[in-house]
């Protein structure tokens, strides 16, 4: 026993027992776990469908707001080479495996040309988006909108999330 404390030092077993955090909820049985799992799945499905519809409350902060909605609609209303970029690259990479040197060289040149065209198109889209946002939403910051629009324009239309809300060629959005 220690004179300063007035009590003996506790054993390791006692100290470890005190550190154990009690469970917040009792262990659920199989039926309860199955019910909870099904409710969680339904909740995820509802959240995902709201996100894909473009419901503002279900969108992550990166996609929220009228300016971001405008950028999505602006990109979705037009056709660009960017949305064909991935399929073109896949074909060109496959052609790059060809034993024929001319085919490989041609595929490489076309690959660089498509990539360069996509980047140039992204810069032009970014400038148009920023100008249009300044015109329609005065005072709103335009930082990051060009990249947001370019990244969306390089995605295959059917795979974009949230799904496109406007048809191609539509001007009023």
Wavefront OBJ file of the C-alpha trace (Angstrom):
o trace
v 0.000 0.000 0.000
v 1.248 3.448 -0.909
v 1.209 6.067 1.851
v 0.414 8.971 -0.532
v -2.656 7.375 -2.120
v -4.044 5.641 0.883
v -5.031 2.599 -1.163
v -3.254 -0.232 -2.922
v -2.391 -0.015 -6.625
v -4.991 -1.856 -8.615
v -4.192 -4.993 -10.531
v -3.912 -5.020 -14.322
v -7.061 -7.143 -14.565
v -9.057 -4.507 -12.661
v -7.658 -1.645 -14.796
v -8.520 -3.446 -18.024
v -12.016 -4.153 -16.775
v -12.554 -0.424 -16.076
v -11.398 0.533 -19.584
v -13.998 -1.622 -21.282
v -16.637 0.569 -22.918
v -20.121 -0.794 -22.420
v -22.027 -1.549 -25.607
v -24.312 1.211 -26.754
v -27.007 -1.188 -27.865
v -27.730 -4.762 -26.917
v -26.773 -7.412 -29.440
v -29.602 -7.831 -31.932
v -30.932 -11.222 -32.839
v -30.996 -12.526 -36.419
v -34.505 -11.268 -37.190
v -33.749 -7.761 -35.927
v -30.486 -7.688 -37.886
v -32.315 -8.736 -41.042
v -34.949 -6.032 -40.539
v -32.285 -3.375 -39.893
v -30.343 -4.497 -42.950
v -33.448 -4.268 -45.152
v -34.311 -0.800 -43.809
v -30.757 0.379 -44.464
v -30.922 -1.014 -48.012
v -34.253 0.753 -48.661
v -32.813 3.977 -47.294
v -29.751 3.688 -49.570
v -31.942 2.982 -52.606
v -34.135 6.009 -51.830
v -31.065 8.214 -51.306
v -29.492 6.999 -54.563
v -32.658 7.557 -56.597
v -33.031 11.076 -55.153
v -29.389 11.765 -56.062
v -29.838 10.476 -59.605
v -32.999 12.614 -60.026
v -30.981 15.652 -58.997
v -32.937 16.306 -55.796
v -31.052 19.174 -54.136
v -31.182 17.662 -50.634
v -29.613 14.400 -51.821
v -26.728 15.972 -53.736
v -23.239 16.169 -52.265
v -21.954 19.712 -51.593
v -19.937 19.637 -54.827
v -23.169 19.366 -56.900
v -25.496 21.642 -54.899
v -26.848 25.011 -55.846
v -28.433 26.728 -58.827
v -25.079 27.543 -60.432
v -23.941 23.918 -60.442
v -27.362 22.865 -61.751
v -26.983 25.389 -64.560
v -23.515 24.037 -65.429
v -24.861 20.466 -65.510
v -27.749 21.513 -67.744
v -25.448 23.563 -69.974
v -23.163 20.574 -70.521
v -26.030 18.095 -70.900
v -27.761 20.226 -73.549
v -24.881 19.974 -76.000
v -22.897 17.253 -77.696
v -19.126 17.161 -77.296
v -16.245 14.911 -78.254
v -15.519 14.561 -74.565
v -18.382 12.153 -74.004
v -16.923 9.875 -76.673
v -13.419 10.239 -75.241
v -13.408 7.055 -73.147
v -14.780 4.750 -75.874
v -12.365 6.263 -78.423
v -9.439 5.824 -76.032
v -10.397 2.196 -75.363
v -10.465 1.436 -79.105
v -7.181 3.262 -79.662
v -5.488 1.445 -76.777
v -6.667 -1.844 -78.234
v -5.278 -0.810 -81.634
v -2.024 0.114 -79.898
v -1.538 -3.573 -79.123
v -1.509 -4.416 -82.818
v 1.640 -6.074 -84.174
v 1.467 -3.764 -87.201
v 3.737 -0.764 -86.606
v 1.699 1.614 -88.800
v -1.511 0.783 -86.913
v 0.200 1.360 -83.556
v 1.713 4.635 -84.731
v -1.612 5.805 -86.171
v -3.448 4.858 -82.971
v -0.916 6.764 -80.879
v -1.165 9.873 -83.056
v -4.974 9.781 -83.026
v -4.928 9.211 -79.248
v -2.816 12.322 -78.698
v -4.967 14.307 -81.136
v -8.192 13.293 -79.369
v -6.690 14.096 -75.960
v -5.482 17.492 -77.184
v -8.853 18.236 -78.768
v -10.618 17.259 -75.541
v -8.398 19.574 -73.488
v -8.906 22.472 -75.928
v -12.645 21.843 -75.905
v -12.546 21.785 -72.092
v -10.824 25.181 -71.983
v -13.371 26.660 -74.404
v -16.296 25.127 -72.501
v -14.855 26.525 -69.267
v -14.643 30.034 -70.696
v -18.210 29.842 -72.024
v -19.507 28.497 -68.715
v -17.807 31.240 -66.702
v -19.106 33.960 -69.029
v -22.641 32.568 -68.935
v -22.578 32.191 -65.133
v -21.379 35.790 -64.738
v -24.234 36.905 -66.988
v -26.990 34.803 -65.364
v -25.765 34.745 -61.758
v -23.997 38.043 -61.081
v -21.915 38.000 -57.930
v -21.661 34.209 -57.773
v -18.117 32.814 -57.620
v -16.996 30.950 -60.738
v -14.063 29.121 -59.171
v -14.059 25.441 -60.083
v -16.974 25.644 -62.514
v -14.843 25.188 -65.635
v -13.305 21.973 -64.314
v -16.693 20.781 -63.047
v -18.180 21.300 -66.512
v -15.238 19.756 -68.342
v -15.232 16.637 -66.156
v -18.970 16.219 -66.706
v -18.557 16.701 -70.456
v -16.006 13.875 -70.609
v -18.418 11.375 -69.068
v -20.630 9.167 -71.207
v -24.079 10.778 -71.095
v -25.883 7.674 -69.817
v -23.357 7.293 -66.986
v -23.497 10.868 -65.693
v -24.615 11.367 -62.127
v -26.946 13.040 -61.427
v -28.702 12.038 -64.624
v -29.110 14.699 -67.333
v -32.247 16.785 -66.755
v -32.352 18.389 -70.207
v -32.414 16.999 -73.718
v -29.704 17.638 -76.260
v -30.212 20.897 -78.099
v -32.496 22.343 -75.406
v -31.795 26.025 -74.782
v -34.210 27.015 -71.994
v -32.917 25.742 -68.680
l 1 2 3 4 5 6 7 8 9 10 11 12 13 14 15 16 17 18 19 20 21 22 23 24 25 26 27 28 29 30 31 32 33 34 35 36 37 38 39 40 41 42 43 44 45 46 47 48 49 50 51 52 53 54 55 56 57 58 59 60 61 62 63 64 65 66 67 68 69 70 71 72 73 74 75 76 77 78 79 80 81 82 83 84 85 86 87 88 89 90 91 92 93 94 95 96 97 98 99 100 101 102 103 104 105 106 107 108 109 110 111 112 113 114 115 116 117 118 119 120 121 122 123 124 125 126 127 128 129 130 131 132 133 134 135 136 137 138 139 140 141 142 143 144 145 146 147 148 149 150 151 152 153 154 155 156 157 158 159 160 161 162 163 164 165 166 167 168 169 170 171 172 173
